[in-house]
């Protein structure tokens, strides 16, 4: 009988981070394998930014700021580092989970522990968190930092294991283990500590296996060529996971990451063949898969080689028969990936990154890295860079706590759909609501969002009812397609309200309860390929529309045509708008809901195609009283200057769809919406109205009516919108925010000062009302389901109830605009397209796009 012995966990040094190459597109011999190269993160320097710079110059440059990881690595090499744990960019993993989170969930003191009978989850989860197996989970069990002796011992164990693993596959058979004993014993019947020590440490230098230690010159060469790692840093914890679609090894199928969102967490495993530490540690990841493969998806991604024979070649690789040159084409990369799969015996799908390392750069996955992606598609755990940060045990504990979190009631980021029982605003009766709404021919049953908004925004509510009807009845899509789109959005936004409406439409379209159950599991074969694509689009756009690729949008465009594609985007955008209103106002499903679409024809002259012409009562001014500081999001990927660079890039961006000309649009334009003698220059508006002459104008009318009813300060509302664009990285809309601030009376210097302070996270000089609105904007954008009663009351205290509801409506509105802009990557206009722009009659001030 044979058995396997695996001595890995974390590791010591020996293998380096693989190539960053440049950000230029390399030629590939298989066009189908090519993918768009992600934009280089602006804070990540290029080789030309660092080469020749001295330690003193760089330390002075970053005296008041944290240097990017690539700068830290370059400085470490210059100062004599041999790439040890904790040096340069070799930092600890990141996760919202840890002892503080676990103790809080269990209600125990931070200096206490959690016994098995106190644990809220099943015993197998407890056992994986109790690392030292003493029957209690304590802080030391969850500490994977470099200062923990356990971690240091793990590095040593991995180094020793690699020295005695003759096949280099991360596993020792019984025969291999006994062969090592015979070598150590040297003919004796036993092994002493001295002989074991001498054998293990023979030839070791500076922590490297014999023959592997590089010179400083070799490290610098490797750094600038990309051989020791990507200069990009990958997504932060809480960020949407960059989407990708890659072929499996052998090319028999393609897998898109976003297609797996919604049902289970996902573990991403980055690695390559010539990284010795990765080979020795990978079997530990397989053990995690064996334990949790029914509760999580596992995907491996093969990335660029770290130690090819034409690069930093390792003698330790030669000794185990691992010798390959750096693949130059996708076909060559597939061939080496097949060798890697055969040697390491992958039990999970192995995907092959393209020849430009698009996915490896997007995640900074070279030479090895681990991620856990939660069910909503956001990063729940980001392991440190390999080799030192590749810790299968740390990843497993993060996965365990993600699974535990989603099983606990309410509030957890992965706990499924969130419903609301107690609304945060009074719900008028139908009779009370209709008494305040504009006069209508019929007065059907009103949804709860209309009853909740009617008291403070009656005219906006009327326009929303028209928009809702247009979206829910558009003949451009079948009821089944509309239901699938609504369901995909609601699943990402964790909206029980949205899911109820989606399922009602799907039932009406003929789906059975078993069909809906299959949809919940992500496996319903009756979906057509086109339905799968539009559903995947709606989910991805709701998570992070900026991560959509040119190829993905091009395929949808070929499937649907321009008009239907814009319709898909608008339905997705409207669902995101509605979900955020429902979550922020805690609106429950109607007692007799879901309700059918309310077909309402408002007869009052104040309801025109262009919006409300009746001047509404003024809102109170924004309070200026002092208040507590508001927590802000951590924005580390773009500073102000980098954001300005991205705005410039957006001005040069070629849109993914043809924008209708004014002449093409005017032919489909409803009377009274725009002055036909004043051509519209706003690309966003020309696109949505020109391609969707029913839904587009209905949305524009909503904006007009709200602007006339709420009369928000222009600088305030555009600053709130700016926060949303910053969280979503929607640079087209960010540019429009700056244009509209200028229209609102701010000078260029004032706009620059305001946006710089927001970008740098310095909110202390803003009024408490603004800070509260900024915080709500960020939370509604990132985790709308997590908006709490305390969040709402803080906004009401800062703004007053009426203006708080205005702000919530406006923030939800921003989600509508950005979905269109990011999907089509609209080219940002260079001139201020809002200057001298006048809507029909009410006021230029109340116009947006």
N, C-alpha and C positions, 0 to 999 in steps of 0.2 A: 504494500500500500504506500502511495505517495502522499505527502502533505506539503503544504506551502507555508513558509515562514516569512512574514512581512515585518520588518523592523523599522518602517518609516514613520514619519509624522511631519516633521518640519525638517529643515535641512541646513546644511552648512554652505559653503560657497562653491564653487567649482564651475558653475555654468552661468553664462551671462545672458543678459537680455538681448534679444535679437534685434534685428535690424529695423531701424526707423526708415531707412532709405530716404529719399527726398519726397516732397509732396507732389512731384510731377507724375503724370500718368505714365506708367511703363507699358510697353507693348506686350500684348498677350496673344498667343497663337490660337486661342479659343475665344471668339468674341462673346459667346454665350456665357462665359464665366466672368466677364468683366462686370464690375460694379462701380458706381460713382464713388470717388475717393472723398471721404468726409473732409469738410473744411478743417484746416489746422486750427486748433484752439488758439485764439489770439495771444494769450499769455504764454504759450509754449514757444520758446525761441527757436529759430532756425540755426543751423550750424554757422552760417555767416554772421549771426549776431554775437557769437561767443568766441569763435576762433581767433586766437591772438590776444584775447583779453586777459588781463592779469587778475590775481586774487584781489589785490587792493582796489582795482577799478570796479569789480563786480560787487565787492562788499560795500563800497561806498554807494554804488547805484542802488542797492537794496537795503540801505541802512535803516530805512523807516518802513519797510515792507517785507513780507515773506517772499523769498525768491521762488519762482517756479521750480518744479522738481528737477528739470533738466539743468538749471543753473546750480542747484544744490549738488547734483551729481558731478558736474564739471569741477566745481570748487573742491569737492572731496578728492577727486583724482589728482588735481594740482597740488593738494596738500599731502599727497602720499598715501591716500586710502588704497587698500587692496580689496575694496568692495565687500566690507564686512557687514554683518547684520546691524541695522540701525544707522548706517552711514549713507550719505547721499540721498538717493530716492528710495532706499530700502526702509520703508516705514511700516508701522503696524496696520492691520486691517481696520476697516471702519464699519460700524453698524449701529442702528438705534437701540439694538438689543445688547444686554449685558446684565451685570449684577444689579445695578440700580433699577433697571426696568423690571427685572424678574422679582426683586424684593418688593417693589411698589405694587405689582400685580397680585402678589400674595399677602400683602399687608404685614410684612415682617420688618423689623428694624434693619437698617443698613449694615449693622455690625453683627447680625444674627446669621441664621442659616435656615434652610428649608428641608425638613425631613420628608421621607417618602409619603407618609400619611397626610402631610400638609399640601403636597403638590397638586395643582389643579388639573394637570393633564394625566394621560395614561402612563403606566410605569415604564414602558420602553423609552419614552421621552425623558423621564427622570434619569434613567440609567445613562443616557448619553450626555447629560449635563453634569452628572456626578463623576467628574473626571478621575478623582483619586479613589473612587469606589468605597468611601467610608460611610455611606448611607445618608449623607447630608450634602446638599448643594450649598457651597459657601463661595465667597468672592474669589478665592484662589482657584476654584474649579473653572472659572470663566475668564481667567487672566491669561492672555496669550501674548503679552507684551515681551519685548526683548529682554527686560530686566528680570523676568520670572525664571528661576533656576530650572524649572521643568522644561521650559522652551529651550534653554541653552543645552540641557542634556539631550533634548530631541535632536538638535543640530548635530551633536557629537555622534548620536546613535545612527543618524542618517549617513554621515561621512563614513563611519565604520562599516555600515551595511554595504555601501557602494563598493568598498574596497574588496569585499568578499563575495560580491555577486558576479559570477563569471559570465553570465549571459546578458547582464545589463537590462533585465526586464522587470526589475523591482520585486522579484520573488526568489526565494531559495527553496529548492526541493530538499528532500531528506538526503539524497545522495550528495548534493552540493554542500549542504551543511556538514556532513561527515567528511567530505574532502577537505574542507577548511580545517576541521579538527586535526586531520592527519598532517596537514601542512604546518599547523601551529605546534603540534606535539613533537614533530621531527623524530619520529620513531619511538617516542615514549608512550606510556599508557595514560598519561595525564598531561594537562596544560596548566602552567602556573600563570600568575598575573604578569610576571615579567615577560615571559615568552609571548603571551597574548598582546601585551603592550607593544613590544618591539615589532611584532608583525603588523599590527594595526597602524603604528605611527611611522613605519619605515618609509622614507622618501617624502614625508609630509613637509611642506614649506608654506608658511604664512596661511595655514588653513586649507591649502589646495592639495588635491591628490597629486602623487608624483608626476612631474612633467607638465603640469597644467598651469603653474603660476605665470601670470603675464608680467611684462615690464610696464613701467608707466607709459612709455612710448606706445606700446601695443594697446593699452587702455585708451589713450587719447585718440589713437587711430580708430579704434573700435567705436569710441563715443561719437566722433564726427561722421563716421560712415554709417552709424546706426547699429553696429553689431552688438552694442551693450544695452539697447533698449530704445523704445519709442520716446520722443520728446513730448508727445501728448500725454495727458494724464487720465483720460477716461472719465466716465460720468461719476458724479458724486452720489453718495447715499441720499435717497429721496428723489433723485432725478429720474425721468423716464429712461428706460433702457434703450439705447440706440437700436433701431430695427435693422434687420438684415435678412437676406435670403441667400443661402449657400447650398451647393450640391453636397451630397454625402460622398464619402470616399467610394470610388468606383463610378460615380456619376449616375447611379440608378434612380435617384429622386432628389428633389429640392425641398428644403425646409425653410419656412419663414418664421422668425422668432415671434412676431406679433400674432401669428396664427395659433400660438399656444397660450396666449394670455387668457385669463378668466377663470380657469378651473383649478389649476395647481400652481404652486411656486415652481420656478425653473432654476436649475443649477447650471451655470456655464463654466466649462473647464477648458482653459486655454493651455496649449502646450505644443512642443515640437520634439522631433526625434533625437536630435543631437544634444539636448539638454539632459545631462546625466542625472542631476537632482530631480528633474521632472519624472524621468523614467522610474526612478526609485520610489517616488512618492505617489505616482498615479494609482497603484493598486489600492492604496488607502481610500482614494476617492471611489474606486469600484466597490469597496466594502460599504461605504455610505450609500451608494446606489442600491446595493443588495438589501440594505435595511429599509430604505425609504423610497424605493422605486415606484411603489404604488401610491405614494402621497405627493410626489414631486416629479417633474420632468427633468431629465438629465441630458445635456447636450455637450459634446466635446467639439472644440474648434481647433483644427490643426493650423498653426501659424508658421511664419518664416523661421528657418533654422538658425539656432543660436551659435553653433560651433561647426560649420561646414568645413570641408577640407580646403576650400579656397578662402577661408576666413580665419577666425581664431580657432584653430584646430586643437583638440584636446587629446593628449596621449591616453587618458582614461577611456575615451571612446574607442581608440584604436585597439585597446586591449580586449574590448568586448565585441569587436566586429561591427562597430557603428561608424561608417565612413561614407558620407555623401556630400556632394558639392551642393552649393546653394541653388535651388531650382530657379531657372530663368523664365520658364513659361508655366502656364497653368497645367499643361499635360505633365511636365516634369514634377510639379508640386503634387499632383495626384499620385504619381508613381512613388514618391518618397512617403506620402501619407499612407499608402498601402503597406509599405515596409513597417512604418510605425504601428499601424493597426495590427499587423501580424505579430510583431514583437510583444506589444503590450496587451493584446487580447481585449480590446475595448468591448465592453458589454453595453455601452450606450451608443447612440448614433454619433459617428465622427464626421463632422462637416469640414470642408476644405476651404480656407480663406482664398480670396482671389490673388492674382499675381501682384497686385498693388498693396496688399496687406490692409485693405479697407477696414475690415472688422477688427483686425489686430490693433490698428491705430485708434479706431473709435473707442475701444475699451482699454487701450494700453496693455494689451494682453500678452505681449512677448516678454520673455520666453515662456512664462507660465503664470497664470493668475486664475483666481476663483471668484465667481460672483453668485449671489442668490438674488433672483428677480421675483418680486412678490406677484400675487395674482393680478394686480392692476397694471403690471408692467413697469413698476418702479424698482430701483435698486434698493434691496433690503440689506445687502452685505457686499462690501467691496474688499476683497483680500488685498494684502500688500503685494507689491511687485515680487515676482519670482526673482531669484530663488528663495530668499528668506521669508517672503510673505506668503508663500504657497503652503498653507496649513490646513490640511484636510479636516483636522479635528475642530479648528476654529470655525470653518465653513459649516461643518455638521451642526455645531451648537447654534449657529445663526439660523440654519434651516429649521432646527428643532423649535427655536423660539418663534420663528415665523409661523410654523404650523400651530404652535400653542396659541399664538396671538389670534389667528383666524378662527380658532375654536372657542375663544372666550367671548362672552356676551358683549356686544356693542363696543364702539370706540376703536377697535383694533383695525389697523389699516387693511387687513386681509380677511375681515369677518363677513364678507358677502354684502348683499343689498341692505341698505339702511332705510327703515321706515320711520315715520314720525307720528306720535300720538297727540302731542299738545302743541298747536301752532304758536308761533311767537308774535303773530299779529291777530287781531280780532277777525273772525270770519263772519262777514255780514250774511244775513239770510238772502235768498234770491230776491225777495221783494225789496229789501233795503238796498241791495246792490243796484238793481234796475232803477230804483228811484234816483240814484246819483249818476247813472250812465246816460249818455246821449240817447235821445228818443230812437226807438227801433220798431220795425214793423211787427216783429215777434220777440218774445222774451223767453227763450228756452232755458233749461236748467244750466246753471253756471258751474264751471269747474272751481275747485278751491283756490287756485291761484288767482282767478278773477275776483272771487269773493274777498280774498285777502288784500288785493291791491286796489279795489274799487273805491275805498274810502279816501285814499290819498292821491291816487292817480287814475281818476275815472276815465278821462279821455284816452290816456295811454292804454288802459285796460280794454277800451272799445277797439282800439287799433290792434291790440294783441289778439283779440277774438277773431278779427278778420284774418290776421296772419296765421293763427292756429288753424283756422278752417282751410286756408290755402295750402298749408303744408300737409295737413292730414287727408286732403282729398285730391291732391294734384294727380292728374291723369298720366303724368310722365312716368309714374311708377305704379305697379300693381299693389293692392293691399298687402300681399305677402311680402313684397320687397320693402314696402314702407315699414311693416312690422319688424322685419329682420334688421333694417337700419336702426330703428328706434331701440331695438333690444340690444344691439351691439354697443350703442352709446350708453344706455342705462347700466349695462353690466360694468363698463369701465368706471362710470361715475357712481356706482353702487347705489343707484336710485331705485328703490322698490316701487315708487310712484311710476317712473318711466317704464319699468319692466311690466307693471300691471297693464299699462296702456298698450305696450308692444304685444303682450300675450293676447290681449283682447282682440287686437287687429289680426293676429295670426290665427286665432280660433275662428274668427269670421272668414278668414281666407281658406279654412278647411283643415288646419292642423289639429291633430288629436292631442290629448294629454300626454300620450307616450311620445309623440313627436316633440312636444315641448321639453319633456324630460331628456330626450336625446340631445336636443339643443343645449340644455344645461350641461351635459357631459362633454359637449364639443364634438359629438360624433353622430351626425344625422346624414346619412348618405344621400337622402333625397335632394339635398341642395345641389343646384347646378354650379358649374364652375364660375359663371358670372355672379351668381348669388354669393358664392364664397368670397369672390374678390370684392364685391361692394360691402359685404359684412366686415371683411378684414380692413378695408379702407376706413369704415366708420369707427372701428375700434382704435386703429392706429392714429387717426386724426384726432380722436378724443384724448388719447394719451399724449401724443407729441407730433403734431402735424408737421413740424419742421424736419422730422426724420424721414418723411416720405421721400422716396427717390424719384428721379426723373423717369426712370424705367417703369416704376409702379404706376405713376400718373399717366404715362404714355399708353400703357396697356389698358387702363380704364378708359382713356379717351378713345382708343380704338374700339373697345367694346361698346361704349355708350353713345359716342358722339358728343360734341361740345355742349349742346343744350342739356342733355340728360346728365352729363357729368357735373355741370354747374348745379343742376337740381339735386344731385346726390350730396354735393358739398353743402348746399343750403339746408337740406333736411338734417344732415349731421350737425350743422352749426346751430340750427333751431333747437334740436334736442339737447345740446350742451347748454344753451341759454336757459331752457326750461328747467333742466335738472338742477342748475345752480340756484335758481330762484326757489325751487322747492326745498332744497337742502338749507339754504340760508334762512328762509322763513319758517322752516320746520312744518311744511304743509302735509297733512295726512291725505290719504286717498279718500275720495268722496264715499260716503256711506253706501250709496247706490252706484258707485263708480266701478270701472271706468265709464265715463260718459261718452256719448257719440259726439262727433264734431258739431259745434254750434254754428249753424248757418244764420248769420245775423246781418240785416241790412239797416244800417243806421240812417235815419231820414233827416236828422238835423243838418242845416247848412254848415254847421261847424265841422262836419265830418266829410271832407273832400279828398280827392286823390292826393292832394299835397299835404294834408294834415289838418289839424285843428286851427281855425282862424280866429277863435275866440281867445282873447287875452285872459290868462288864468291869474288867480290871486297869488301874490308874491309869497314865497317861502320866507321863514325867518332867516336872518343872516347866520353864517357859520359861527358858532361860539368861539371866543378867543381865550377863554379861561385856561389856566394852567392845568395840567393833568399828568398822570404817571406816564413814564416812557412806555412805548409799545415794542414788544419783541419784533425783530425784523428778520427776513430770511437771510441765510448765509449765501452771498453771491461771490464766488471765488473764481469763476471761470472767465469772466470778462470785466476788466476795469473800464473806466470812462473812455479812455483813449481807444481801447480795443473795440468798444461799442461804436464809436464814431467810424472806425475802420470798417466795421460790418455794415454800417449804414451806407458807406461809400460803395462797398461791394454790392449791396442791394440795388444801388442806382445803376450798376452795370449788368445786373442779372437779367438774363433772357427768360421771360415768363414761359410757363409750360403750356400755355393755351393762347390762342389768338384773342386779343381784346377788341371787341366791336368798335368801329369808328363811330363818331357822333352821328353821321348820316345813317349808318346801319341801325344805331340805337333809336334814333328819333322816329324811325318808321314803326317801331314797336312800343313807343312810349305812350303811357296813358295821359290823356289831356290834363293839364294843370300840374303835373309833377315837377317839370322844369321849364324854364323859359326857353322856348325853341330858338330864340335869337342869341342865346348865350351858350355856346358849346361847352359841354362838360369835359373837364380835363382829368377828373379823378378816375383812374383805371379801375379801381375796385367797383365803383358805382356803374361804370359803363359795362363791366363784365356781368354783374349780377342782374342788372335790368335788361341789358341787351340779350342775354341768354335765357333769362327767366322772367318774362314780362308780367307774370302774375305774382310769384313769391317775392321777386326783387323789389317792385314798387310797394308791396305790402310791408316789407321790412323798412324801406326808406320812410314810409309814412309813420311807422312806429317811432323811429328816431325823431322825426319832425315834431310829432305830437308830444313826446316826452320832453324834448328840449323846450317847447313852449309852456309845458305844464310845470316842469321842475325848476327852470331858470338856474341851473347850477353855474357857479363861477367857472369860467373857461379854464383858468390856470389850475383850479382844483380838479376838475373832471379829467382834464388831459394828463395831469400828474398821476391820478389814479389809474388811468388807462396805461400810462407809461410803465407803472409797476407790473401790470398784467403782461405787457409786451416783454418786459425784462424777464419775468418768470418763464414765459413761453419762448423767448428769443425770437419774437416776430419782428423783424427789423423793418419791414414795410410799414406796419402800423406804428412802430416806434417813430419812424420818420414823420408820419402824419401827426403824431402827438406834438412834435416840435413845431410843425407848421401851424397847428391850431393854437398853440400857446402864443405864437406870434400874432395870429389873427386876434387873439384875446387881449393883446396890448403889451405883451412882454417883449422886451428888446432881445436881440440875439445874445447879448452878454448875460441877461437875466435868465434866459432859457438855458444857456450853457452852465451857469452857476447852479440852477435848480436841478438839472439832470445829473450834473457831476455829483452833487451831494446825495442824490438818490442812488446813483450807481455805486458810490463808495460806501453806502450804508450809513451815512451820517444823517440820521433823521431828527437829531436833537433840536435843530433850529427850525423845524417845521412846526406849525401850530398843532396842538393836540388833536383837533378835528381831522387834520390831514394825516397825522400819524395813525390814527385809528382807522381811517379809510384805507390807507396803504396796507395795514396789517390784514384787514378784511379782504382786500383785493388779492393779496398773496395767498391767503388760506382758501378762498373760494376758487382760485385758479389751480392750486396744487392738490388740495384734498377737500373738495366741497362738502363731502359727507361728514367731515370732522368739525364743521362750524358748530359751536356750542351755544347754549343759552348765555354763558358768560361773554362770549365773543359778541353776540348780538347786543347785549345790554351795554357793553363797553362802547359800541358804536352809537347806540342811542344816547348814552350819557355825553358823548363827545359832540354829536351832531344834532341832537334832537330827534324825535321819532320820525317826523316827516322826511327830514333830509337823510336820515339813516336808511329809510326805505328807498329813497331816490338813489342813494349810493349803491345799495345792493342791486337795484335794477340796472344801474349803469355798469357795474362790474360784470354782471351776467351778460349784458349786451356786448361787452368787450370780447367775450368768448366767441360770439357770433362772427365778429369782424375778422378775428385772427385765423379762424379755421379756413376762411376763403383765401386770405393773403398767404398763409403758409403752404396750403395745398398747391397753389399755383405759382408760388414764389414770384409774386408780381414785382415788376421792376419799379423801384421807388422813383417817383417823379423828381426831377432836379429843381424845378421851379415850385413855388408855393401855390399849389393848385386850389387852395381855399381862399386866396386873396381875391377880392372883388367878386366872390361867388355869392349870388343872391338867389335863395329859393323864391317861389312865386310871390307870396304876399306877407307871410307872418314876420320873419326876421332872419337875417343872415346869421345872427348869433346862435339861433337854435338849431342850425344845420350841422350835420356831421359829414358822413361820406355820401 
